Amino acid sequence: MAQEPYDNTIVYSQERFEKLIFRAKTLPIPNVLFTVNKFGANPDVDAGQTEDIWDAGGVRALPGAAETFIITSSSVNDAAAGTGARTLQIYGLDQDYNLADETVTLNGTTGVTTTTTFINIHRMVVRTTGSLTFNDGNLTATGSDSSNAMAYIRANYSQTQMVHYMIPANFTGFLISQEYSVYQGSGGGSREGEVLTRAYTPTGVRLQLKIRGVNSAPYQNIEVVPEAFPEKTLGWYQGSASQNNTAFSAGWELLCVHNDYIATFT
């Protein structure tokens, strides 16, 4: 029987999945599987707006062609000899959709261009700092060709708060758990909103996987039968607000398993 890529209840039963993970952990093969923990927040979404759950706010552009990225800070103190962030490590996928990372030395408000061409960036982390011990300004990774912001670190945070992740080439991603909440960003009154789970598949189809209506309360879901996502799928969350100054947070855990191992598993 043909099977849709997101209807994994037949192939990935709970028993089969547990056996797969047990055997994968015992294999002396590097990079057979790895875990991903994504988390993020958007502190201000207004009524009638739908935005991605990440620090930069608004909707992040979908990845296009692979490109280098220009890293800038809003503060001159984030530089090689500055009091703020000095070096920054960037994690993502390269032009072949393989895992890639690069560490750059910051130069304040003057852009520093990566040597790696990324198709997607899913995390940035401040690695070394001056006396402040954190980034003094907002750090942004902007595409050299597209001019799209792909990652953002708020001042003082030292790490991205974004829920975007793309499954690497030759891997399948299993959604293990997810959680999200809606709360009052500023002003009075309770907050209501919806959190939308999104996925952009390799064929260019954008899917709305789940919608959860929430009312100022956290939600957590542990996947009994993990959902499976094919290679090169981009997943993320959005928040849709019914009142101004609504804040959203979300997180999800993935287990990525190499397809060659899955194919030989019985």
Secondary structure, DSSP 8 states (H G I E B T S, - for coil): ----TT--TTTS-HHHHHHHHHHHHH---TTSEEEEEEEEEEEEE-TT-EEESBTT-S------S-B-EEEEESSTTSBTTSSSEEEEEEEEEETTS-EEEEEEE-BTTS-EE-SS-EEEEEEEEEEEE-TTSS-SS-EEEEETTT--EEEEE-TTT-B--B--EE--TTEEEEEEEEEEEEEE-SSSS--EEEEEEEEE-TTS-EEEEEEEEEES--EEEEEEEEEEE-TT-EEEEEEEESSSSEEEEEEEEEEEEEHHHHHH--
